[in-house]
């Protein structure tokens, strides 16, 4: 947020037209940001993670999370504290969620959970699933669709 403030102060960014987005850990950070501040007018979360406990139990390689937090069955507090779903009631930012159906790194359930929670609290959200795709979409038609959707989302909410 300090970096965003710096760019606004320098006239590089417009405080009234801030967007955030990312894929994988960047998707997690977008999910996190919209649950922590209303300053972003639009968000895109690709293959993010919303509930670190359920992600630990469903992802292909949970060693990374274990290194940070231990095991959710023994030390759940860090998992809960670092999960966007814990704070989703505060989210207000329109969020586009993109996900590969066959993602084993950040499984589809992470995006489904976040989408359902946003809709529950009346936050504008769209959820797009790309069939056959894993963590990083490979099919050209899917990659083009992602680019078009991201640009369209930002044009819709930031213009």
MIVO-511397 format. One record per residue: y, x, z of N, C-alpha, C, O in turn; residue number from 1. Coordinates in nm, 4 decimals, always signed. Each point is the difference from the previous one (the first is absolute). Layout:
// MIVO-511397
    nnorth     neast       nup   canorth    caeast      caup    cnorth     ceast       cup    onorth     oeast       oup  num
         Y         X         Z         Y         X         Z         Y         X         Z         Y         X         Z  NUM
...
END
This chain:
// MIVO-511397
    nnorth     neast       nup   canorth    caeast      caup    cnorth     ceast       cup    onorth     oeast       oup  num
   -0.1184   +0.0828   +0.0000   +0.1184   -0.0828   +0.0000   +0.1249   +0.0873   +0.0000   +0.1033   -0.0374   -0.0556    1
   -0.1138   +0.1543   +0.1185   +0.1137   +0.0923   -0.0007   +0.0289   +0.0465   -0.1429   +0.1162   +0.0165   -0.0374    2
   -0.2190   +0.0043   -0.0410   +0.0187   +0.0388   -0.1389   +0.0664   -0.1101   -0.0812   +0.0858   +0.0270   -0.0839    3
   -0.1257   -0.1514   +0.1091   +0.0621   -0.1146   -0.0676   +0.1472   -0.0088   +0.0392   +0.0863   -0.0194   -0.0856    4
   -0.0579   +0.0337   +0.2144   +0.1389   -0.0029   +0.0466   +0.0831   +0.1093   -0.0655   +0.1154   -0.0224   -0.0366    5
   -0.1740   +0.1397   +0.0219   +0.0683   +0.1132   -0.0629   +0.0354   -0.0330   -0.1455   +0.1121   +0.0254   -0.0442    6
   -0.2074   -0.0818   -0.0295   +0.0243   -0.0344   -0.1400   +0.1033   -0.1110   -0.0145   +0.0795   +0.0014   -0.0940    7
   -0.0797   -0.0966   +0.1853   +0.1012   -0.1058   -0.0021   +0.1373   +0.0591   +0.0261   +0.0959   -0.0319   -0.0701    8
   -0.0858   +0.1176   +0.1703   +0.1282   +0.0632   +0.0352   +0.0553   +0.0835   -0.1155   +0.1216   +0.0111   -0.0156    9
   -0.2087   +0.0467   -0.0640   +0.0421   +0.0825   -0.1139   +0.0255   -0.0819   -0.1259   +0.0426   +0.0544   -0.1020   10
   -0.0682   -0.1841   +0.1085   +0.0219   -0.0859   -0.1160   -0.1116   +0.0052   -0.1029   +0.0153   -0.0522   -0.1104   11
   -0.1267   +0.1139   +0.1448   -0.1139   +0.0092   -0.0915   -0.0805   -0.1297   +0.0012   -0.0527   -0.0418   -0.1031   12
   +0.0432   -0.0210   +0.2188   -0.0749   -0.1248   +0.0152   +0.0943   -0.1115   +0.0442   +0.0989   +0.0234   +0.0694   13
   -0.1316   -0.1435   -0.1111   +0.0775   -0.1194   +0.0348   -0.0712   -0.0723   +0.1146   -0.1134   -0.0450   -0.0164   14
   +0.1772   +0.0339   +0.1286   -0.0608   -0.0615   +0.1183   -0.0430   -0.1441   -0.0246   -0.0886   -0.0505   +0.0690   15
   +0.1496   -0.0158   -0.1656   -0.0335   -0.1389   -0.0298   -0.1120   -0.0140   -0.1031   -0.0445   -0.1111   -0.0288   16
   -0.0007   +0.2229   -0.0262   -0.1027   -0.0058   -0.1045   -0.1076   +0.1068   +0.0221   -0.0345   +0.0741   -0.0921   17
   -0.0171   -0.0670   +0.2124   -0.1032   +0.0986   +0.0318   -0.1388   -0.0572   -0.0251   -0.0311   -0.1118   +0.0411   18
   -0.0506   +0.1893   -0.1083   -0.1399   -0.0341   -0.0202   -0.0866   +0.1120   +0.0551   +0.0449   +0.1137   +0.0139   19
   -0.1676   -0.1465   +0.0167   -0.0947   +0.0998   +0.0487   -0.1337   -0.0266   -0.0674   -0.0338   -0.1146   -0.0298   20
   -0.0412   +0.2199   +0.0061   -0.1307   -0.0191   -0.0605   -0.0817   +0.1263   +0.0013   +0.0531   +0.1104   +0.0128   21
   -0.1819   -0.1275   -0.0260   -0.0894   +0.1140   -0.0060   -0.1432   -0.0444   -0.0170   -0.0323   -0.1188   +0.0031   22
   -0.0528   +0.2185   -0.0213   -0.1429   -0.0234   -0.0210   -0.0772   +0.0802   +0.1028   +0.0388   +0.1124   +0.0320   23
   -0.1459   -0.1668   +0.0200   -0.0859   +0.0657   +0.0972   +0.0778   +0.0193   +0.1308   +0.0389   -0.0988   +0.0624   24
   -0.0155   +0.2222   -0.0198   +0.0800   +0.0181   +0.1215   +0.1407   -0.0557   -0.0220   +0.0616   -0.0521   +0.0929   25
   -0.0109   +0.0632   -0.2160   +0.1294   -0.0603   -0.0319   -0.0044   -0.1514   +0.0100   +0.0990   -0.0626   +0.0379   26
   -0.2136   +0.0026   -0.0718   -0.0174   -0.1439   +0.0177   -0.0002   -0.0370   +0.1470   +0.0569   -0.1015   +0.0400   27
   -0.1213   +0.1846   +0.0395   +0.0022   -0.0198   +0.1452   +0.1427   +0.0095   +0.0518   +0.0418   -0.0826   +0.0812   28
   +0.0333   +0.1821   -0.1271   +0.1375   +0.0170   +0.0472   +0.0883   -0.1182   -0.0419   +0.0889   -0.0406   +0.0749   29
   -0.1130   -0.0140   -0.1935   +0.0759   -0.1189   -0.0419   -0.0344   -0.1187   +0.0901   +0.0887   -0.0738   +0.0428   30
   -0.2184   +0.0558   -0.0143   -0.0410   -0.1076   +0.0905   +0.0618   +0.0205   +0.1386   +0.0487   -0.0944   +0.0622   31
   -0.0515   +0.2175   -0.0161   +0.0574   +0.0311   +0.1309   +0.1500   -0.0305   +0.0014   +0.0496   -0.0664   +0.0910   32
   +0.0214   +0.1149   -0.1918   +0.1459   -0.0137   -0.0034   +0.0437   -0.1455   +0.0049   +0.0946   -0.0336   +0.0713   33
   -0.1623   -0.0537   -0.1463   +0.0450   -0.1395   -0.0028   -0.0282   -0.0726   +0.1305   +0.0550   -0.1074   +0.0242   34
   -0.1403   +0.1651   +0.0605   -0.0239   -0.0607   +0.1313   +0.0925   +0.0584   +0.1070   +0.0013   -0.0465   +0.1140   35
   +0.0762   +0.1489   -0.1518   +0.0862   +0.0679   +0.0963   +0.1485   -0.0244   -0.0217   +0.0791   +0.0121   +0.0936   36
   -0.0401   -0.0467   -0.2165   +0.1416   -0.0176   -0.0316   +0.0168   -0.1003   -0.1138   -0.0831   -0.0056   -0.0906   37
   +0.1901   -0.0733   +0.0949   +0.0277   -0.0924   -0.1103   +0.0918   +0.0604   -0.1061   +0.0445   -0.0716   -0.0897   38
   -0.0153   +0.1997   +0.0975   +0.1012   +0.0574   -0.0884   -0.0457   +0.0127   -0.1451   +0.0841   +0.0096   -0.0894   39
   -0.2138   -0.0091   +0.0637   -0.0475   +0.0070   -0.1382   -0.0033   -0.1399   -0.0585   -0.0444   -0.0942   +0.0655   40
   +0.0916   +0.0805   -0.1896   +0.0065   -0.1305   -0.0658   -0.1261   -0.0314   -0.0799   -0.0246   -0.1151   -0.0362   41
   -0.0555   +0.2188   +0.0090   -0.1247   -0.0184   -0.0741   -0.0933   +0.1153   +0.0337   +0.0435   +0.1121   +0.0264   42
   -0.1735   -0.1425   -0.0281   -0.1002   +0.1025   +0.0288   -0.1182   -0.0150   -0.0944   -0.0337   -0.1099   -0.0443   43
   -0.0282   +0.2235   +0.0148   -0.1243   +0.0025   -0.0763   -0.0983   +0.0858   +0.0786   +0.0275   +0.1161   +0.0303   44
   -0.1422   -0.1744   +0.0023   -0.1030   +0.0720   +0.0758   -0.1275   +0.0040   -0.0826   -0.0661   -0.1021   -0.0186   45
   +0.0319   +0.2204   -0.0306   -0.1215   +0.0183   -0.0776   -0.1073   +0.0672   +0.0835   +0.0232   +0.1065   +0.0571   46
   -0.1406   -0.1680   -0.0494   -0.1153   +0.0576   +0.0705   +0.0383   +0.0504   +0.1382   -0.0381   +0.1098   +0.0403   47
   +0.1137   -0.1912   +0.0313   +0.0424   +0.0392   +0.1338   -0.1041   -0.0357   +0.1045   -0.1084   -0.0493   -0.0315   48
   +0.1438   +0.0752   +0.1564   -0.0869   -0.0385   +0.1094   +0.0832   -0.0707   +0.1051   +0.1073   +0.0467   +0.0381   49
   -0.1574   -0.1583   +0.0077   +0.0771   -0.0837   +0.0906   -0.0576   -0.0074   +0.1406   +0.0741   -0.0223   +0.0958   50
   -0.2043   +0.0404   -0.0819   -0.0660   -0.0071   +0.1304   -0.0900   +0.1220   +0.0126   -0.1082   +0.0045   -0.0586   51
   +0.1528   +0.0937   +0.1348   -0.0720   +0.1269   +0.0063   -0.1388   -0.0124   +0.0621   -0.0890   +0.0790   -0.0315   52
   +0.0700   -0.1759   +0.1181   -0.1330   -0.0187   +0.0584   -0.0981   -0.0492   -0.1052   -0.1081   +0.0570   -0.0150   53
   +0.1439   -0.1620   -0.0580   -0.0920   -0.0508   -0.1022   -0.0139   +0.0990   -0.1149   -0.1060   +0.0080   -0.0622   54
   +0.2112   +0.0672   +0.0333   -0.0099   +0.1010   -0.1054   -0.1004   +0.1070   +0.0391   -0.0794   +0.0439   -0.0832   55
   +0.0821   -0.0017   +0.2080   -0.0933   +0.1005   +0.0487   -0.1444   -0.0447   -0.0237   -0.0853   +0.0795   -0.0394   56
   +0.0599   -0.2069   +0.0640   -0.1359   -0.0512   -0.0127   -0.0447   -0.0321   -0.1405   -0.1185   -0.0248   -0.0224   57
   +0.2100   +0.0245   -0.0735   -0.0377   -0.0393   -0.1361   +0.0276   +0.1053   -0.1066   -0.0513   -0.0110   -0.1113   58
   +0.1306   +0.1120   +0.1425   +0.0304   +0.1009   -0.1022   -0.1154   +0.0989   -0.0163   -0.0884   +0.0086   +0.0852   59
   +0.0907   +0.0645   -0.1940   -0.1071   +0.0927   -0.0336   -0.0011   +0.1239   +0.0897   -0.1070   +0.0478   +0.0375   60
   +0.2231   +0.0037   -0.0033   +0.0106   +0.1241   +0.0769   +0.0980   -0.0158   +0.1163   +0.1183   +0.0290   -0.0182   61
   -0.1608   -0.0732   +0.1361   +0.0929   -0.0237   +0.1103   +0.0366   +0.1240   +0.0819   +0.0705   -0.0123   +0.1002   62
   -0.1157   +0.1300   -0.1396   +0.0244   +0.1206   +0.0802   +0.1485   +0.0268   +0.0210   +0.0392   +0.0502   +0.1054   63
   +0.0434   -0.0827   -0.2032   +0.1443   +0.0223   +0.0099   +0.0585   -0.0795   +0.1167   +0.0756   +0.0537   +0.0809   64
   -0.1109   -0.1808   -0.0732   +0.0498   -0.0848   +0.1086   -0.0551   +0.0461   +0.1343   +0.0710   -0.0012   +0.1005   65
   -0.1976   +0.0418   -0.0992   -0.0592   +0.0469   +0.1253   +0.0724   +0.1248   +0.0506   +0.0186   +0.0170   +0.1204   66
   +0.0217   +0.0692   -0.2120   +0.0729   +0.1210   +0.0380   +0.1314   -0.0354   +0.0703   +0.0383   +0.0644   +0.0976   67
   +0.0304   -0.1681   -0.1486   +0.1271   -0.0424   +0.0599   -0.0176   -0.0802   +0.1280   +0.0676   +0.0262   +0.0994   68
   -0.1579   -0.1238   -0.1012   -0.0045   -0.1013   +0.1050   -0.1261   -0.0019   +0.0844   -0.0043   -0.0695   +0.1015   69
   -0.0982   +0.1436   -0.1402   -0.1287   -0.0110   +0.0677   -0.0794   -0.1140   -0.0620   +0.0116   -0.0268   -0.1196   70
   -0.0902   -0.0386   +0.1993   -0.0797   -0.1134   -0.0470   +0.0628   -0.1308   +0.0474   +0.0396   -0.0105   +0.1161   71
   -0.0300   -0.0882   -0.2030   +0.0628   -0.1249   +0.0422   -0.0784   -0.0716   +0.1093   +0.0545   -0.0845   +0.0710   72
   -0.1821   +0.1183   -0.0578   -0.0841   -0.0632   +0.1017   +0.0236   +0.0615   +0.1380   -0.0351   -0.0587   +0.1024   73
   +0.0952   +0.1780   -0.1016   +0.0242   +0.0701   +0.1258   +0.1490   +0.0083   +0.0351   +0.0375   -0.0078   +0.1170   74
   +0.0459   +0.0235   -0.2187   +0.1450   +0.0131   +0.0214   +0.0746   -0.0895   -0.0984   +0.0612   +0.0496   -0.0946   75
   -0.0656   -0.1801   +0.1159   +0.0590   -0.0924   -0.0975   +0.1529   +0.0003   -0.0042   +0.0574   -0.0430   -0.1001   76
   +0.0085   +0.0885   +0.2018   +0.1463   -0.0139   +0.0086   +0.0732   +0.0635   -0.1173   +0.0918   -0.0613   -0.0545   77
   -0.1292   +0.1817   +0.0141   +0.0670   +0.0662   -0.1117   -0.0189   -0.0734   -0.1307   +0.0919   -0.0073   -0.0815   78
   -0.2099   -0.0471   +0.0612   -0.0282   -0.0763   -0.1216   +0.0872   -0.1248   -0.0051   +0.0588   -0.0316   -0.1034   79
   -0.0511   -0.0382   +0.2145   +0.0794   -0.1226   +0.0066   +0.1481   +0.0311   -0.0163   +0.0698   -0.0668   -0.0763   80
   -0.0222   +0.1673   +0.1472   +0.1425   +0.0358   -0.0039   +0.0452   +0.0425   -0.1402   +0.1157   -0.0209   -0.0363   81
   -0.2048   +0.0795   -0.0414   +0.0360   +0.0524   -0.1320   -0.0354   -0.0944   -0.1148   +0.0095   +0.0388   -0.1165   82
   -0.0494   -0.1603   +0.1471   -0.0389   -0.0963   -0.1037   +0.1144   -0.0944   -0.0333   +0.0532   -0.0660   +0.0893   83
   -0.0142   +0.0582   -0.2167   +0.1044   -0.0947   -0.0383   -0.0287   -0.1442   +0.0425   +0.0930   -0.0740   +0.0319   84
   -0.2195   +0.0333   -0.0311   -0.0312   -0.1381   +0.0390   +0.0437   -0.0315   +0.1423   +0.0284   -0.1155   +0.0318   85
   -0.0226   +0.2154   +0.0528   +0.0431   -0.0223   +0.1376   +0.1413   -0.0565   +0.0051   +0.0344   -0.0742   +0.0921   86
   +0.0474   +0.1093   -0.1907   +0.1427   -0.0358   +0.0006   +0.0388   -0.0928   -0.1146   +0.1189   -0.0220   -0.0233   87
   -0.2159   -0.0322   -0.0479   +0.0284   -0.0747   -0.1227   +0.0868   -0.1231   +0.0237   +0.0659   -0.0465   -0.0930   88
   -0.0641   -0.0067   +0.2130   +0.0861   -0.1164   +0.0288   +0.1462   +0.0298   -0.0275   +0.0776   -0.0921   -0.0257   89
   -0.0382   +0.2190   +0.0307   +0.1402   +0.0385   -0.0225   +0.0329   +0.0203   -0.1477   +0.1171   +0.0156   -0.0347   90
   -0.2159   -0.0154   -0.0515   +0.0229   +0.0271   -0.1425   +0.0781   -0.1127   -0.0660   -0.0250   -0.1176   +0.0264   91
   +0.1204   +0.1544   -0.1133   +0.0781   -0.0968   -0.0770   +0.0151   +0.0437   -0.1458   +0.0493   -0.0769   -0.0826   92
   -0.0904   +0.1970   +0.0509   +0.0216   +0.0602   -0.1316   -0.1011   -0.0514   -0.1027   -0.1204   +0.0075   +0.0244   93
   +0.1665   -0.0593   -0.1384   -0.0926   -0.0377   -0.1066   -0.0872   +0.1205   -0.0386   +0.0509   +0.1083   -0.0290   94
   -0.1816   -0.1294   +0.0293   -0.0933   +0.1116   -0.0177   -0.1021   -0.0303   -0.1084   -0.0680   -0.1026   +0.0025   95
   +0.0592   +0.1945   -0.0976   -0.1014   -0.0032   -0.1050   -0.1129   +0.0929   +0.0442   +0.0228   +0.1176   +0.0285   96
   -0.1443   -0.1712   -0.0229   -0.1158   +0.0769   +0.0449   -0.0949   +0.0166   -0.1173   -0.0410   -0.0979   -0.0624   97
   +0.0065   +0.2226   +0.0329   -0.0864   +0.0344   -0.1130   -0.1242   +0.0713   +0.0526   +0.0097   +0.0845   +0.0890   98
   -0.1269   -0.1185   -0.1442   -0.1227   +0.0540   +0.0575   -0.1120   +0.0069   -0.1021   -0.0194   -0.0931   -0.0782   99
   -0.0544   +0.2034   +0.0789   -0.1218   +0.0109   -0.0792   -0.1137   -0.0712   +0.0722   -0.0206   +0.0199   +0.1197  100
   -0.0522   -0.1020   -0.1923   -0.1082   -0.0789   +0.0589   -0.1107   +0.0873   +0.0598   -0.0606   -0.0371   +0.1006  101
   +0.0342   +0.1519   -0.1616   -0.1104   +0.0864   +0.0420   +0.0470   +0.1207   +0.0812   -0.0700   +0.1011   +0.0056  102
   +0.1855   -0.1099   +0.0564   +0.0550   +0.1107   +0.0787   -0.0821   +0.0203   +0.1269   -0.0098   -0.0912   +0.0822  103
   -0.0491   +0.2088   -0.0653   -0.0763   +0.0304   +0.1212   +0.0797   +0.0889   +0.0949   -0.0435   +0.0252   +0.1124  104
   +0.1590   +0.0222   -0.1561   +0.0846   +0.0846   +0.0846   +0.0870   -0.0877   +0.0896   +0.0033   +0.0182   +0.1217  105
   +0.0665   -0.1124   -0.1822   +0.0750   -0.1016   +0.0741   -0.0485   -0.1343   -0.0534   +0.0576   -0.0540   -0.0945  106
   -0.1627   +0.0005   +0.1543   -0.0670   -0.1188   -0.0537   +0.0914   -0.1213   -0.0161   +0.1026   -0.0131   +0.0668  107
   -0.1429   -0.0729   -0.1558   +0.0779   -0.1168   -0.0387   +0.0384   -0.0886   +0.1191   +0.1049   -0.0644   -0.0019  108
   -0.1881   +0.0614   +0.1033   +0.0297   -0.0825   +0.1171   +0.1316   +0.0354   +0.0664   +0.0647   -0.0862   +0.0595  109
   -0.0241   +0.2127   -0.0691   +0.1274   +0.0421   +0.0588   +0.1166   -0.0726   -0.0652   +0.0920   -0.0453   +0.0680  110
   -0.0965   +0.0349   -0.1984   +0.1062   -0.0702   -0.0727   -0.0093   -0.1508   +0.0202   +0.1019   -0.0678   +0.0131  111
   -0.2249   +0.0154   -0.0107   -0.0187   -0.1431   +0.0216   +0.0564   -0.0427   +0.1357   +0.0681   -0.1019   +0.0110  112
   -0.0974   +0.1810   +0.0912   +0.0490   -0.0339   +0.1337   +0.1526   -0.0028   +0.0049   +0.0599   -0.0906   +0.0582  113
   +0.0018   +0.1908   -0.1199   +0.1458   +0.0073   +0.0042   +0.0623   -0.1153   -0.0789   +0.0967   -0.0618   +0.0447  114
   -0.1525   +0.0340   -0.1610   +0.0493   -0.1112   -0.0812   -0.0096   -0.1321   +0.0766   +0.0962   -0.0766   +0.0059  115
   -0.2119   +0.0513   +0.0516   -0.0189   -0.1260   +0.0729   +0.1004   -0.0125   +0.1150   +0.0552   -0.1074   +0.0239  116
   -0.0325   +0.2178   +0.0464   +0.0947   -0.0022   +0.1124   +0.1425   -0.0253   -0.0491   +0.0724   -0.0797   +0.0596  117
   -0.0320   +0.1458   -0.1663   +0.1345   -0.0229   -0.0538   +0.0182   -0.1459   -0.0389   +0.1020   -0.0610   +0.0319  118
   -0.1999   +0.0057   -0.1002   +0.0096   -0.1401   -0.0425   +0.0045   -0.0928   +0.1213   +0.0714   -0.1003   -0.0007  119
   -0.1463   +0.1332   +0.1028   -0.0022   -0.0815   +0.1222   +0.1394   -0.0122   +0.0609   +0.0374   -0.1043   +0.0536  120
   +0.0392   +0.2145   -0.0632   +0.1346   +0.0018   +0.0577   +0.1096   -0.0278   -0.1016   +0.1176   +0.0260   +0.0258  121
   -0.1564   -0.0788   -0.1415   +0.0979   -0.0449   -0.0978   +0.0703   +0.1096   -0.0778   +0.1062   -0.0235   -0.0576  122
   -0.1632   +0.1414   +0.0550   +0.0602   +0.1108   -0.0736   -0.0444   -0.0086   -0.1463   -0.1194   -0.0132   -0.0270  123
   +0.2134   +0.0205   -0.0676   -0.0401   +0.0004   -0.1406   -0.0920   +0.1190   -0.0274   +0.0346   +0.1146   +0.0287  124
   -0.1508   -0.1433   -0.0840   -0.0968   +0.1064   -0.0264   -0.0884   -0.0385   -0.1175   -0.0289   -0.1173   -0.0236  125
   -0.0127   +0.2195   -0.0489   -0.0990   -0.0165   -0.1064   -0.1079   +0.1039   +0.0232   +0.0267   +0.1102   +0.0481  126
   -0.1487   -0.1470   -0.0829   -0.1156   +0.0877   +0.0186   -0.0751   +0.0054   -0.1323   -0.0475   -0.1020   -0.0500  127
   +0.0374   +0.2221   -0.0058   -0.0652   +0.0181   -0.1288   -0.1180   +0.0948   +0.0179   +0.0149   +0.1106   +0.0518  128
   -0.1318   -0.1554   -0.0954   -0.1218   +0.0789   +0.0100   -0.0424   +0.0430   -0.1401   -0.0044   -0.0807   -0.0929  129
   -0.0264   +0.2084   +0.0799   -0.0423   +0.0547   -0.1286   -0.1512   +0.0207   +0.0006   -0.0514   +0.0856   +0.0720  130
   -0.0202   -0.1658   -0.1539   -0.1461   +0.0095   -0.0016   -0.0472   +0.1383   -0.0479   +0.0630   +0.0641   -0.0842  131
   -0.1731   -0.0222   +0.1399   -0.0665   +0.1264   -0.0351   +0.0755   +0.1245   +0.0477   -0.0527   +0.1107   -0.0115  132
   +0.1712   -0.1254   +0.0631   +0.0808   +0.1163   +0.0368   -0.0257   +0.0452   +0.1433   -0.0219   -0.0802   +0.0908  133
   +0.0255   +0.2114   -0.0747   -0.0123   +0.0597   +0.1315   +0.1376   +0.0245   +0.0598   +0.0912   -0.0814   -0.0146  134
   -0.0780   +0.1942   +0.0816   +0.1235   +0.0299   +0.0727   +0.1185   +0.0271   -0.0919   +0.1135   -0.0328   +0.0345  135
   -0.1377   +0.0904   -0.1477   +0.1052   +0.0240   -0.0986   -0.0396   -0.0605   -0.1327   -0.0943   +0.0477   -0.0631  136
   +0.1633   -0.1515   +0.0188   -0.0374   -0.0667   -0.1253   -0.0097   +0.0965   -0.1182   +0.0848   +0.0874   -0.0177  137
   -0.1879   -0.1047   -0.0613   -0.0262   +0.0877   -0.1152   +0.0190   -0.0707   -0.1340   +0.0427   +0.0616   -0.0976  138
   -0.0747   -0.1912   +0.0934   +0.0067   -0.0716   -0.1273   +0.1457   -0.0145   -0.0435   +0.0867   -0.0389   +0.0782  139
   -0.0627   +0.0712   -0.2045   +0.1372   -0.0004   -0.0520   +0.0678   -0.1361   +0.0173   +0.1165   -0.0070   +0.0388  140
   -0.1890   -0.1001   -0.0675   +0.0624   -0.1331   +0.0113   +0.0401   -0.0296   +0.1443   +0.0998   -0.0681   +0.0238  141
   -0.1760   +0.1184   +0.0717   +0.0364   -0.0202   +0.1408   +0.1201   +0.0847   +0.0385   +0.0883   -0.0463   +0.0723  142
   -0.0844   +0.1688   -0.1197   +0.1131   +0.0880   +0.0308   +0.1294   -0.0568   -0.0581   +0.1045   +0.0035   +0.0651  143
   -0.1114   -0.0551   -0.1858   +0.1179   -0.0623   -0.0609   +0.0417   -0.1255   +0.0766   +0.1188   -0.0242   +0.0209  144
   -0.2167   -0.0548   +0.0203   +0.0303   -0.1201   +0.0766   +0.0691   +0.0360   +0.1316   +0.0953   -0.0666   +0.0405  145
   -0.1427   +0.1705   +0.0252   +0.0618   +0.0440   +0.1256   +0.1460   +0.0381   -0.0233   +0.0882   -0.0428   +0.0744  146
   -0.0631   +0.1223   -0.1767   +0.1380   +0.0406   -0.0291   +0.0896   -0.1202   -0.0274   +0.1121   -0.0073   +0.0502  147
   -0.1617   -0.0863   -0.1295   +0.0790   -0.1188   -0.0330   +0.0263   -0.0858   +0.1240   +0.1103   -0.0515   +0.0181  148
   -0.2107   +0.0367   +0.0658   +0.0169   -0.0807   +0.1213   +0.0982   +0.0652   +0.0976   +0.0837   -0.0681   +0.0592  149
   -0.0942   +0.1999   -0.0427   +0.0899   +0.0699   +0.0920   +0.1443   -0.0132   -0.0469   +0.0881   -0.0348   +0.0786  150
   -0.0640   +0.0622   -0.2055   +0.1354   -0.0119   -0.0539   +0.0491   -0.1443   +0.0129   +0.1132   -0.0236   +0.0423  151
   -0.1973   -0.0717   -0.0783   +0.0376   -0.1404   +0.0101   +0.0309   -0.0421   +0.1429   +0.0940   -0.0760   +0.0230  152
   -0.1716   +0.1243   +0.0732   +0.0229   -0.0339   +0.1404   +0.1354   +0.0525   +0.0467   +0.0779   -0.0719   +0.0626  153
   -0.0515   +0.1975   -0.0938   +0.1281   +0.0581   +0.0410   +0.1179   -0.0661   -0.0733   +0.1058   -0.0213   +0.0593  154
   -0.1238   -0.0106   -0.1861   +0.1076   -0.0692   -0.0710   +0.0270   -0.1368   +0.0622   +0.1149   -0.0423   +0.0124  155
   -0.2200   -0.0247   +0.0256   +0.0128   -0.1336   +0.0596   +0.0770   +0.0026   +0.1326   +0.0842   -0.0862   +0.0254  156
   -0.1137   +0.1851   +0.0581   +0.0570   -0.0003   +0.1347   +0.1135   +0.0983   +0.0233   +0.0682   -0.0083   +0.1021  157
   -0.0465   +0.1012   -0.1944   +0.1046   +0.1010   +0.0238   +0.1205   -0.0115   -0.0911   +0.1013   +0.0656   +0.0241  158
   -0.1097   -0.1482   -0.1293   +0.1154   -0.0116   -0.0890   +0.1051   -0.0893   +0.0594   +0.1046   -0.0215   -0.0612  159
END
